[in-house]
Structure formats: C-alpha cells, structure tokens
C-alpha cells in the first residue's frame, strides 16, 4: 500500500480547516493566523503542503504550529517559515522548518540548510529538530544547542514519539505501526505526473549542474538509479522490512564534532552506495541487456538522486502519469539533438488506436526511438485485458494476458544506444515490454540483426504489425553501407521503356525512409499491417514514382492521412508528412500483379509501335545533325569543329531529347490510364488533419481532428479491409 501524495494532504487540510484559500485561490490563511498570504508564490505552496503534513501525517496539533516566526539575528530581523512547539503556549520550539520552491538548485538548498541551522540557534530555548524541504527533497537534522552539534536523521519524530529509527520507509508501514507504537514509519507515496516530472528533472539537474558530468552522462546515470528504485520496490518484503533505496543514517566517530559529523555522512553515503550497487547487480543478472556498464556516480551523488526519489512509489503511481512524466523528462532532455526520436503522442496514439492489434499479434517498430509505438500497443492490450477480465483486474489471469504480450510480442530496434536505453527504461517504467528492444541499425538484414543482438526472434515474415516513424531526410550511401545493394530500392532497375535493356545498376545512395519501406515489407507476415509516418515527397515526387509503383505491388494501400505542416515543428523538423497505412499482399499475389503490369507494358509497346517511334526519332536526329540547316562555307567536317555548329547541335539535340521525353511520358500516361482497367480496384481511405491537438510550439489547442479520423478509419479497416483476401 502507498501513502497519499502531498496534494492529498493539501486537500485534506482544506477540508479540515487547517488552511483556507480565498475564492480565486490566490491567497492562503493558516490555522491560528489572521493575515492571508499570496498563495501563488512557489515557496508558499510548498509551505502550505508541509503545514498540512505536520498535522495530518505527523499528528501535531495545529495550535502548536506557527508560521512566519520572527527570528532576531544580531541587528537584523528574519522570519522562520514554520516552527512546531512542544507546548500549547508555543514557548518551547521543537521543530524548525525551512521551505524552498521545488525548482531550488542544490547550492541554494545547501544554503537553506545553513540558514535553518542559524535560525534554530537564534530562537529562544532549545530547538531539537530541523527540517529543510522543497517538498520533493528533504533534509532532517537533530540539533543540540548546548553541545553545538547537528546529526543527520531520516525524519522528524511524529507527535508523542521521541525516537527516530535510522530509516523511514518500510513495507506495509500502516500495518506495522499499529503493532508497534514506539516508532512511526511510513509507506512510499504515489505522486502526480507534474511532481514526478519535477523530481526527475531536479535529480538530473543536480547530477550535471556541477560540471562533473555532462547532461548526457547524467541522463544515463539517472536511468540506472531509476532502474534500481523500481527493482527495490518489486523485491519481496515482509511488513516492517525497510526499503534499500533510501537513506539509512549511520553513527560517526571522531575527536571533534566536525570529524564526527563528516564520518557519519561518509558512512551513510557509502552504505547507501553499496545497497544501490547490490540492487543494480541483482537487476542486471535478471536483465543484463538494459544496462551493460557499471554505476559511475560517487556515493555522494548517488545520495543526491536518492533524496529526490526515496519516498515515492513508482510501481503504484498511476501508469499513465508516470509514463507521461518520464516521456516529458526525456523529451525536454533530448529535444535539442535527438528530437527526431520522439513522435508526438497524439500521432502515436492515433496510429495505434486505428489498427486491430490483438494480444496474440507480434508488433515491431524498426526505428523505435523512445518506444512510443510499443508502449501504446501495450496500453491497447492492457485496456483489452481490463475488458476481458472486468471482474478479475489484478488477478494472475489479467496480469498474464498483457504481460505475455509485453514480454514476448513487442519488438523494437533503435540505432542510438542512449536512446535505446531510454526506450527500455521508458517501458520498464510502464511495467514492462523492454525485453525485445535492441540497439542496432534497423536496416541490417534479419540474420545480421540476430547476430548483433543475440535475439533470434527478429526474423523476416514474422510480424503482424509494424508501426514506425523512420528517420528521413538522410541518405544511405553504397560507399558507407555495403548492405545497400541488398535492397531493391538500392538498385536502379531498367525502365520498361528502355528497350536496350541496360540492366540493373547501383543507385549509389538511397533515402532512409525509402529503404525502411522495403525493410518493413520483409519483416511483415502476409496480411500484416504497416503504418508509417513518411515525408510527403514519397507520395508526390515524380522522381519517386518507382517507389509508389513497388508499394502498389507489395501492399494493399489502406489509408493516407495528411498531417499539418506543424506536426513535428516542436521537435525541430519542418517536413510536411503523412501517415501511410498499408497491408502486405501474399508473395504469390504480388507476383500476379507484377506479371499483369509486365504484360500490359509489352502490349502497349506493340500497340503504340513504340520501337518504331524510337527509331524514327533517332534516324531524324542523325539526319539533321549530318545536314545542318544553317549557312556555312567550306568543308562540312571543318564546320563541325566551329562554335556555331556546336551551339546549333546543342539546340537541335535538346529538341530531339524533348521529343523522346514526350514520347516516354505519353507512354507512361497511357500505361497509368490502361492500368486502372487491368488492376483490381479497391477503396482507399483519405483524410486531411489540419489540427492534431497542438500548435508549432507544442502548445495544446484543445482540438484534435485525429480523434474523429480514428473513429472513421477504424470502422473502414474493420468493414472494408479485414475481410479481404488476395488470390
């Protein structure tokens, strides 16, 4: 079980009258205080939540808690945020609380600790405890004014309890506390998406802000510790057993107070580091592909991250909330250099919702980025599990239904190792589905993919659905990637209008998006669906007609949905794109279509006497060039060496080239016209989405036309496409 979030404490505080907000929520009044304060101040919001926690969570009477307590420091007057007193007269200070905004830097937080310590010494009588908090990070100190000492603590004591154990968080704390009244422990808390996002970002910032790690390294190390956190929560524990992923204070030794404090901190940090390393190694033994290198943080930096994450329950936090939080965090980090790896959620959801994915299907993303398509496919199956096991949600049957799909039927390929790790973590955060995510070039053939990954399930003709947003705007060159010549799109076939039959030639280079179309075709089973975000050039450029012709042979074109120009603007890409939905033909049917086209082409060549027309143009060209129709004197052979002749020849050659081009275009137009009567006709779903829920900056628009298109396209696929057979 998990504790309520701090937001729930706030709600309870309002219900119980511990705090009051004015009508528009702009000002707050605390119990026992007459003056209101500006609630829109971030530090004030933290203070309000801590005030409520002191009453509801720790049990202190509201009348013993004062805010904005004057503190005289020499000639200046300061103000302590919150003071909890040990008596009803509020003369004996027990706990001093210093509140900072959530986004406070590590340096500012350390300053706040020293500030709180000086306040505690300046207050009359003996303050026993200090609590410095940003709500998402907490430091607790036990202080002795007479001895001038401060000792780290995992918590402050609850009301009526004088002792504090060296740790704070245990399994089933509520049950344990009922049987043990001498000590108060706590369960881990669920948190909202916004707070979790803050925690991830602040932990990341704390790791790299000092300059010891670059942002990329900090991201990787944070990923490792999140992995440890999740692993720790999933470990089997009895009621009362402490979690390992938390600060457990140690006692220090030393000749001086400072030495004793330093020794205690060092022992605490080192012990925490060893527990985290043990968690990491345990996790890696079971799942060695997630992280291959060791934790590279110092004990003190490990502690920094633990301070932000130790009190939350990631496993019980709402699935969508924690998923969005991690994706938001990833997006903010990678958007600069790696924006292309993140397909906007509305597009991902649209594509996934439309397709008839079932629990028994195999799903692949050949360029999976952060894993968005795979996660939404998993969520789709989870929703189906909730329907099929409506009265057994959480049961072994319900769990196995979606977990088997996640473990055995979701596959992803990502070329960037760091992004690949992030995708795996993204899926772990979503409760699994990372097992078959590999780091590799998605254009390698299946045998090579199996070799580099050790995963033999990456086989051609094996997948029911491929959902992807392949990288586009770049080219694969033959000189750089030898596998290019294994792709039909990597070679230039002889045109049906090239009667010289000059044969196949290497293209030298080919765009990545075109190659991925062929790669996905190879991975798909017959009747499998392929949905991809592609640049509009693939659909419209005349130079890519051969690609569209091949698509026509390989696939049943299901739908084309045009996306707005701004669809990828927020990730730094401005290419106009569309979503193409295709269904793979059986090989025999593809051959049948290709044969029909070849037959039709041969008929047209004969009917139009195409060969004679070519010969006529060539004969006329030779005759004209040998008999120039411009004035000259002297020998013709000598005249052909002059600039006048060369200029004339260039112009005449251009005229015949134009004739030849027109002839071929006329033949192509006639072929397209006749092809319609030869090839099977079928309906294609077409739609234009001008607003997909966000603008060019990523700001929400509250209008997503993809929602309506989803309904219509889903119906179209079920009624028009699913029942089709191609023979």
C-alpha positions, 0 to 999 in steps of 0.5 A: 500500500502507498501513502497519499501524495502531498496534494492529498494532504493539501486537500485534506487540510482544506477540508479540515480547516487547517488552511483556507484559500480565498475564492480565486485561490490566490491567497492562503490563511493558516490555522491560528493566523489572521493575515492571508498570504499570496498563495501563488508564490512557489515557496508558499505552496510548498509551505502550505503542503508541509503545514498540512503534513505536520498535522495530518501525517505527523499528528501535531496539533495545529495550535502548536504550529506557527508560521512566519516566526520572527527570528532576531539575528544580531541587528537584523530581523528574519522570519522562520517559515514554520516552527512546531512547539512542544507546548500549547503556549508555543514557548518551547520550539521543537521543530524548525522548518525551512521551505524552498520552491521545488525548482531550488538548485542544490547550492541554494538548498545547501544554503537553506540548510545553513540558514535553518541551522542559524535560525534554530540557534537564534530562537529562544530555548532549545530547538531539537529538530530541523527540517529543510524541504522543497517538498520533493527533497528533504533534509532532517537534522537533530540539533543540540544547542548546548553541545553545538552539534547537528546529526543527520536523521531520516525524519522528524519524530511524529507527535508523542514519539521521541525516537527516530529509527535510522530509516523511514520507509518500510513495507506495509508501514500502516500495518506495522505501526499499529503493532508497534507504537514506539516508532512511526514509519511510513509507506512510499507515496504515489505522486502526480505526473507534474511532481514526478516530472519535477523530481526527475528533472531536479535529480538530473539537474543536480547530477550535471549542474556541477560540471562533473558530468555532462547532461548526457552522462547524467541522463544515463546515470539517472536511468540506472538509479531509476532502474534500481528504485523500481527493482527495490520496490518489486523485491519481496518484503515482509511488513516492517522490512525497510526499503534499500533505496533510501537513506539509512543514517549511520553513527560517526566517530571522531575527536571533534564534532566536525570529524564526527559529523563528516564520518557519519555522512561518509558512512551513510553515503557509502552504505547507501552506495553499496545497497544501490550497487547490490540492487543494480547487480541483482537487476542486471543478472535478471536483465543484463541487456538494459544496462551493460556498464557499471554505476559511475556516480560517487556515493555522494551523488548517488545520495543526491538522486536518492533524496529526490526519489526515496519516498515515492512509489513508482510501481503504484503511481498511476501508469499513465502519469508516470509514463507521461512524466518520464516521456516529458523528462526525456523529451525536454532532455533530448529535444535539442539533438535527438528530437527526431526520436520522439513522435508526438503522442497524439500521432502515436496514439492515433496510429495505434488506436486505428489498427486491430492489434490483438494480444496474440499479434507480434508488433515491431517498430524498426526505428523505435526511438523512445518506444512510443509505438510499443508502449501504446500497443501495450496500453491497447492490450492492457485496456483489452485485458481490463475488458476481458477480465472486468471482474478479475483486474489484478488477478494472475489471469489479467496480469498474464494476458498483457504481460505475455504480450509485453514480454514476448510480442513487442519488438523494437530496434533503435540505432542510438544506444542512449536512446535505446536505453531510454526506450527500455527504461521508458517501458520498464517504467510502464511495467514492462515490454523492454525485453525485445528492444535492441540497439542496432541499425534497423536496416541490417538484414534479419540474420545480421540483426540476430547476430548483433543482438543475440535475439533470434526472434527478429526474423523476416515474415514474422510480424503482424504489425509494424508501426514506425516513424523512420528517420528521413531526410538522410541518405544511405550511401553504397560507399558507407553501407555495403548492405545497400545493394541488398535492397531493391530500392538500392538498385536502379532497375531498367525502365520498361521503356528502355528497350536496350535493356541496360540492366540493373545498376547501383543507385549509389545512395538511397533515402532512409525512409525509402529503404525502411519501406522495403525493410518493413515489407520483409519483416511483415507476415502476409496480411500484416499491417504497416503504418508509417509516418513518411515525408510527403515527397514519397507520395508526390515526387515524380522522381519517386514514382518507382517507389509508389509503383513497388508499394502498389505491388507489395501492399494493399494501400489502406489509408493516407492521412495528411498531417499539418505542416506543424506536426513535428515543428516542436521537435525541430523538423519542418517536413510536411508528412503523412501517415501511410497505412498499408497491408502486405499482399501474399508473395504469390499475389504480388507476383500476379500483379507484377506479371499483369503490369509486365504484360500490359507494358509489352502490349502497349509497346506493340500497340503504340509501335513504340520501337518504331517511334524510337527509331524514327526519332533517332534516324531524324536526329542523325539526319539533321545533325549530318545536314545542318540547316544553317549557312556555312562555307567550306568543308562540312567536317571543318564546320563541325569543329566551329562554335556555331555548329556546336551551339546549333547541335546543342539546340537541335539535340535538346529538341530531339531529347524533348521529343523522346521525353514526350514520347516516354511520358505519353507512354507512361500516361497511357500505361497509368490510364490502361492500368486502372482497367487491368488492376483490381480496384479497391477503396482507399481511405483519405483524410486531411488533419489540419489540427492534431491537438497542438500548435508549432510550439507544442502548445495544446489547442484543445482540438484534435481532428485525429480523434474523429479520423480514428473513429472513421478509419477504424470502422473502414479497416474493420468493414472494408479491409479485414475481410479481404483476401488476395488470390 
